Amino acid sequence: MSQTYIIKGATSVNEGELSNDTILIRNGRIEQIGNDIETPAGAIEINGEGLHLFPGVIDDQVHFREPGLMHKGEIYTEAKAAVAGGTTSYMEMPNTIPNAINNEELEKKYTRAAHCSLANYSFFMGGTNHNLEEVLKIDYTQVCGLKLFMGSSTGDMLVDDPKALEGFFAKVPALIATHCEWDPLVKENQKRYVEEYGEDLPAYFHPIIRNEEVCYRSSSFAVKLAQQFNTRLHVLHISTAKELSLFSNTLPLSQKRITAEACIHHLWFSDEDYATKGNFIKWNPSVKTAYDRAKIREAVLNDTIDVVATDHAPHTLAEKSEPYLKAPSGGSLVQHSLIALLELYHQGQLTLTHIAKKMSHDVAIAFRLKERGFIREGYKADLVLVNLNQAHTVTKENCLYKCGWSPFEGYTFKSAVVKTFVNGHLVYNNGQFDESQFGERLTFEALT
């Protein structure tokens, strides 16, 4: 039986409000919220004075690299980094080796996570030009959704056959999450710049090659398909201001059929940072202009963009140190996502309640996630205690990613994650881990 905890004195950040409630955690759930709760016999009392209590972060887009790419990362190492950063649940992508494009390979990942993941987990089914029948066999109350690469990235899962795409959008009874970049234009742009400047291009060509039109042409096509077939579409990692016109904030999130995600790197970096960060901020879609960044931040605040995630995608230092055209795209972020948004709070860019909304509440709503994402009685006790005034500097030594590096290296954040609870289990406590209990498989309401 799990330990009973009672948290007193913390400021809860939940459902648009800050409050000073006592939280009783028992049997893995939030049993009671109130002001006059007596400490039960045997319970561990946690003094939350001066701390803020958030619902655990739910990251709807990570790449933990297992199986097949475990020199970059593993479910165990990356989930450990996640809980250290306040992420209690994640949804992982299918472009591992072998690709998770049938039920057998997908379930292998769930089995592995059950034996090693300190955070709760779900794994996307992957679509290809030829596997619609396999996709339709999946029980999407047990799987977060279908991932379609409508642009090529790490791995070889590009879905570019219009008939295959129409089949997915017309028939899949689940959320379809898309990576949207128009691949023919990427290839055309790269060929042109290589012919003009040679193979040794610097990294600042990345947003020139993978430009605004690359993204908009693909994402607008996905939205058009979703509108045609009334598909539940979720467009991942929006990187341009132009794409924001494709999304709306006029409906409640629970009623939206088309939603969008922003990632930490597109909220934080701009193309000016390629001069110092180079390949270490090379992502697909690319980090673009300061104007794009400002508009994406604005869209997060006004609910045009629905959730914030990481697209955590580790590569080794040696891989990222290759020349620009050879270096893979992706970076390590899941340990630092919450404190990065808290930094934007300190800068006056975001409110605490909006951070909880975009990293927890609205992810749960968008994915129809059961009993998570809020500080509510009866819900799973996925909780994070944060000290907003505990500065710390990111170094290689305190990065928990298997690849051992972060694009935030050298930056001093004003806030720190102090404790993380996963299903009522205190898995992370001031730098120490209790690995006696693993996370759970996430479950979802059926799509209507």
C-alpha positions in Angstrom: 0.0 0.0 0.0 1.3 3.5 -0.9 2.3 6.0 1.8 -0.2 8.6 3.0 0.9 12.3 2.7 -0.6 15.6 3.8 0.7 18.8 2.2 0.1 21.9 4.3 0.9 25.6 3.6 1.6 25.4 -0.1 -0.1 27.7 -2.6 -2.1 25.5 -5.0 -2.1 26.6 -8.7 -5.3 25.1 -10.1 -8.2 25.8 -12.5 -7.5 29.5 -12.7 -7.0 30.2 -9.0 -4.3 30.4 -6.3 -5.4 29.0 -3.0 -3.9 27.8 0.3 -5.5 24.4 0.7 -4.3 21.4 2.6 -4.1 18.3 0.4 -4.5 14.8 1.7 -3.0 12.0 -0.5 -4.0 8.4 0.2 -4.0 5.3 -1.9 -2.5 7.1 -4.9 -5.2 9.7 -5.1 -6.1 13.1 -3.8 -8.5 12.1 -1.1 -9.4 15.5 0.4 -8.8 19.2 -0.2 -9.7 21.7 2.5 -8.5 23.9 5.3 -9.3 21.9 8.4 -8.0 18.4 7.6 -6.5 16.6 10.5 -3.3 14.6 9.8 -4.1 10.9 9.8 -2.2 8.5 11.9 0.9 7.4 10.0 0.7 10.1 7.4 3.8 12.0 6.4 3.3 15.7 6.7 4.9 18.0 4.2 5.5 21.6 5.0 4.7 23.6 1.8 5.2 27.0 3.2 6.7 29.3 0.5 6.1 26.6 -2.2 3.6 26.4 -5.1 1.7 23.2 -5.8 1.0 22.4 -9.5 -0.8 19.5 -11.1 1.8 17.3 -12.7 2.9 18.3 -16.1 1.5 16.2 -19.0 3.8 16.2 -22.0 2.0 15.2 -25.1 5.1 14.9 -27.3 8.4 13.2 -26.4 10.8 10.8 -28.1 12.5 8.6 -25.5 14.3 6.5 -28.2 13.6 3.0 -27.0 13.8 0.6 -28.7 16.5 0.8 -31.2 18.1 4.2 -30.5 19.1 3.7 -26.9 22.5 5.3 -27.4 20.5 8.5 -27.4 18.0 7.8 -24.6 15.9 5.2 -22.8 12.5 5.1 -21.3 14.1 4.8 -17.9 16.6 7.6 -18.2 14.3 10.1 -19.9 11.3 9.4 -17.6 13.6 9.9 -14.7 14.6 13.3 -16.1 11.0 14.1 -16.6 9.9 13.6 -13.0 12.9 15.6 -11.8 11.4 18.4 -13.9 7.8 18.0 -12.7 6.5 16.0 -15.7 4.4 13.2 -14.3 2.9 11.8 -17.6 4.1 11.7 -21.1 3.0 10.5 -24.6 5.8 9.1 -26.6 6.3 8.9 -30.4 6.4 5.9 -32.7 9.6 6.6 -34.7 11.7 4.1 -32.7 13.3 1.1 -34.3 11.3 -0.9 -35.1 8.6 1.7 -35.7 5.5 1.3 -33.5 3.2 0.8 -36.6 1.4 -2.4 -35.5 -0.2 -3.5 -32.2 2.6 -6.0 -31.4 5.4 -3.4 -31.5 3.2 -0.8 -29.7 2.5 -3.2 -26.8 6.1 -4.0 -26.4 6.7 -0.4 -25.5 3.9 -0.4 -22.9 5.3 -3.6 -21.4 8.8 -2.1 -21.2 7.5 1.2 -19.6 5.6 -0.8 -16.9 8.9 -2.1 -15.7 11.0 1.0 -15.8 9.2 4.3 -16.3 9.0 6.5 -13.2 6.4 8.7 -14.9 3.0 7.7 -16.3 3.0 6.8 -20.0 1.2 6.4 -23.2 2.6 5.6 -26.7 1.3 6.8 -30.0 0.5 4.4 -32.8 2.3 5.3 -36.0 0.8 5.7 -39.4 2.5 4.9 -42.7 1.4 4.9 -46.3 0.3 1.3 -46.0 -0.9 0.4 -42.5 -4.5 1.8 -42.2 -5.8 -1.7 -41.3 -3.3 -2.0 -38.4 -4.2 1.5 -37.2 -7.9 0.6 -37.1 -7.3 -2.4 -34.8 -6.1 -0.2 -31.9 -8.2 0.4 -28.8 -7.9 4.2 -28.4 -9.1 4.2 -24.9 -5.8 2.6 -24.1 -3.6 4.6 -26.6 -3.3 8.4 -26.8 -3.7 8.6 -30.5 -2.3 8.2 -34.0 0.9 10.0 -35.1 1.3 11.0 -38.7 4.6 12.4 -40.0 3.4 14.7 -42.8 6.9 15.9 -42.9 10.1 13.8 -42.6 12.1 14.0 -39.4 14.1 11.5 -37.4 13.2 8.1 -38.7 11.6 7.0 -42.0 7.8 7.4 -41.4 6.8 10.0 -43.9 3.2 9.7 -44.9 2.9 11.5 -48.2 0.4 9.4 -50.2 -2.8 11.6 -50.5 -5.0 8.4 -50.5 -3.4 7.1 -47.4 -3.9 10.4 -45.6 -7.5 10.6 -46.7 -8.0 7.1 -45.3 -6.6 8.0 -41.9 -8.6 11.2 -41.7 -11.8 9.6 -42.8 -11.7 6.4 -40.8 -9.6 6.6 -37.6 -11.8 7.0 -34.5 -9.2 8.8 -32.5 -7.1 11.9 -32.1 -4.6 12.3 -35.0 -1.4 14.2 -34.1 0.6 15.5 -37.0 4.1 16.7 -37.7 3.4 19.2 -40.5 6.2 20.2 -42.9 5.9 20.1 -46.7 8.7 17.7 -47.7 9.1 18.5 -51.4 9.6 22.2 -50.5 12.2 21.3 -47.9 14.2 19.3 -50.5 13.8 22.0 -53.1 15.1 24.7 -50.7 18.0 22.6 -49.5 19.1 21.7 -53.0 19.0 25.4 -54.0 21.1 26.6 -51.0 23.6 23.8 -51.3 24.1 24.6 -55.0 24.6 28.2 -54.1 26.7 28.0 -51.0 28.1 24.5 -50.8 27.6 21.6 -48.4 29.1 23.4 -45.4 26.1 25.5 -44.5 25.9 27.0 -41.0 23.0 26.2 -38.8 21.2 29.5 -39.4 20.2 28.1 -42.7 17.8 25.7 -41.0 14.9 28.2 -40.7 15.6 29.3 -44.3 15.4 25.8 -45.6 12.5 24.8 -43.3 10.7 28.1 -43.6 7.3 29.5 -42.9 5.8 28.2 -46.2 7.1 24.7 -45.5 5.1 24.6 -42.3 2.0 26.4 -43.5 1.5 24.4 -46.7 1.5 21.2 -44.7 -0.5 22.3 -41.7 -3.1 24.0 -43.8 -3.5 20.8 -45.8 -4.0 18.8 -42.6 -6.6 21.3 -41.4 -8.4 21.0 -44.7 -8.5 17.2 -44.5 -9.8 17.4 -40.9 -12.5 19.8 -41.8 -13.5 17.6 -44.8 -13.8 14.5 -42.6 -14.6 16.0 -39.2 -11.4 14.5 -37.9 -10.1 15.1 -34.4 -6.8 16.7 -35.4 -4.0 17.9 -33.2 -1.2 19.8 -34.9 2.1 19.5 -33.1 4.8 22.1 -32.6 3.5 25.2 -34.3 6.5 27.4 -35.2 5.1 30.2 -37.3 2.8 33.2 -36.8 1.2 32.4 -40.2 -0.1 29.0 -39.0 -2.0 30.6 -36.2 -4.7 31.7 -38.6 -5.6 28.0 -39.0 -6.8 27.7 -35.4 -9.6 29.3 -33.3 -10.2 30.3 -29.7 -14.0 30.8 -30.1 -15.0 27.4 -28.8 -14.4 25.8 -25.4 -11.5 23.3 -25.7 -13.8 20.3 -25.0 -15.7 21.2 -28.2 -12.8 21.8 -30.5 -12.1 19.3 -33.3 -8.9 20.9 -34.3 -6.3 21.9 -31.7 -2.6 23.0 -31.7 0.5 22.6 -29.6 3.4 24.9 -29.0 6.8 23.7 -27.8 9.2 25.1 -25.3 11.9 25.8 -27.8 9.6 27.8 -30.1 8.5 29.8 -27.0 12.1 30.4 -25.9 14.6 30.6 -28.7 14.6 32.6 -32.0 16.7 32.5 -35.1 19.1 35.0 -33.5 20.2 32.1 -31.2 21.7 30.0 -34.0 24.8 32.2 -33.8 25.7 30.8 -30.4 23.7 27.6 -30.1 24.1 26.2 -33.7 22.9 22.6 -34.1 21.9 22.5 -30.4 18.7 24.4 -31.3 18.2 22.5 -34.6 14.7 21.1 -34.4 12.1 20.2 -37.0 10.1 22.4 -37.4 12.9 25.0 -37.1 13.1 27.7 -34.5 12.2 30.8 -36.5 12.0 34.6 -35.9 11.5 36.7 -32.7 8.2 37.8 -34.3 7.0 34.2 -34.7 8.0 33.6 -31.1 6.1 36.6 -29.9 3.0 35.6 -31.8 3.2 32.0 -30.5 3.4 33.3 -26.9 0.4 35.5 -27.6 -1.5 32.5 -29.0 -0.8 30.5 -25.9 -2.2 33.2 -23.7 -5.4 33.7 -25.8 -6.1 30.0 -26.2 -5.5 29.8 -30.0 -2.8 27.3 -29.1 -4.2 24.7 -26.7 -1.2 23.0 -25.0 2.5 23.4 -24.4 4.9 20.4 -24.7 8.6 19.7 -25.4 9.1 17.5 -28.4 11.9 16.1 -26.2 14.2 14.4 -28.7 17.7 13.6 -27.5 20.8 13.0 -29.7 24.3 12.5 -28.6 26.8 15.3 -28.3 28.8 13.7 -31.1 25.8 13.6 -33.4 24.8 17.2 -32.7 28.5 18.2 -33.3 28.4 17.1 -36.9 28.2 19.7 -39.7 24.8 21.3 -40.0 23.4 19.1 -42.8 24.5 15.9 -41.1 23.5 16.7 -37.6 20.1 15.3 -36.6 17.2 17.5 -35.5 16.0 17.5 -31.9 17.1 18.3 -28.4 16.6 17.5 -24.7 14.0 19.5 -22.8 11.8 17.4 -20.6 13.7 18.1 -17.4 13.5 21.8 -17.8 10.1 22.5 -19.4 8.2 23.6 -16.3 11.0 25.8 -15.0 11.4 27.3 -18.5 7.8 28.4 -18.5 8.1 29.6 -14.9 11.0 31.8 -16.1 8.5 33.3 -18.6 6.3 34.0 -15.6 9.1 35.8 -13.8 9.6 37.9 -17.0 5.9 38.8 -17.0 5.1 36.8 -20.1 2.8 34.2 -18.5 0.7 33.7 -15.3 1.1 30.8 -13.0 -2.5 29.7 -13.6 -2.0 29.8 -17.4 1.1 27.6 -17.0 -1.0 25.0 -15.1 -3.7 25.3 -17.8 -1.5 24.8 -20.8 0.8 22.1 -19.3 -1.7 20.1 -17.4 -5.5 21.0 -17.5 -5.8 21.5 -21.2 -3.6 18.5 -22.2 -6.0 16.4 -20.1 -9.0 17.9 -21.8 -7.6 17.8 -25.4 -6.7 14.1 -25.0 -9.8 13.1 -22.9 -7.4 11.8 -20.3 -9.0 10.1 -17.3 -8.6 11.5 -13.8 -5.4 13.5 -14.3 -4.4 17.0 -15.0 -6.1 18.8 -12.1 -5.9 19.1 -8.4 -9.3 17.6 -7.6 -10.6 15.2 -5.0 -10.7 11.6 -6.4 -8.1 12.4 -9.1 -4.7 10.6 -9.3 -2.2 12.4 -7.1 0.2 13.6 -9.8 1.5 16.8 -8.2 4.6 19.0 -8.2 5.9 21.3 -5.5 7.9 24.2 -6.9 10.1 26.9 -5.2 9.7 30.0 -7.3 12.8 31.5 -5.6 15.3 28.7 -5.7 17.8 29.7 -8.4 19.9 27.1 -10.1 22.2 26.9 -13.1 21.9 24.1 -15.7 25.1 22.2 -16.2 26.1 19.0 -17.9 26.6 17.5 -14.4 23.0 18.1 -13.3 21.4 17.1 -16.6 19.7 13.7 -16.2 19.3 13.0 -19.9 21.2 10.0 -21.2 22.8 12.2 -23.9 24.2 14.5 -21.1 23.4 17.9 -22.5 20.8 20.6 -22.7 20.3 23.7 -24.9 19.8 25.6 -21.6 23.3 24.8 -20.3 24.8 27.8 -18.5 21.4 29.4 -18.0 20.4 30.2 -14.4 16.7 29.6 -13.8 15.0 31.4 -10.9 12.8 28.5 -10.0 13.3 24.8 -9.1 11.2 21.7 -8.8 11.4 20.5 -5.2 9.1 17.4 -5.0 7.2 15.3 -7.6 4.4 12.9 -6.8 3.3 10.3 -9.4 0.1 8.4 -8.4 0.7 9.6 -4.8 4.2 8.2 -4.7 6.9 10.7 -3.8 9.2 9.8 -6.6 11.5 12.9 -6.6 12.4 14.7 -3.4 15.1 17.5 -3.5 17.4 15.6 -5.8 16.7 12.1 -4.5 14.6 9.5 -6.2 12.5 6.7 -4.8 12.3 4.1 -7.6 10.3 1.6 -5.7 7.2 2.3 -7.7 6.7 2.9 -11.4 4.1 5.0 -13.3 0.9 3.8 -14.8 -0.5 3.4 -18.3 -2.7 6.4 -19.1 -6.3 5.8 -20.1 -8.6 7.9 -22.2 -12.3 8.5 -22.8 -13.5 7.3 -26.2 -13.7 10.0 -28.9 -17.2 11.1 -29.8 
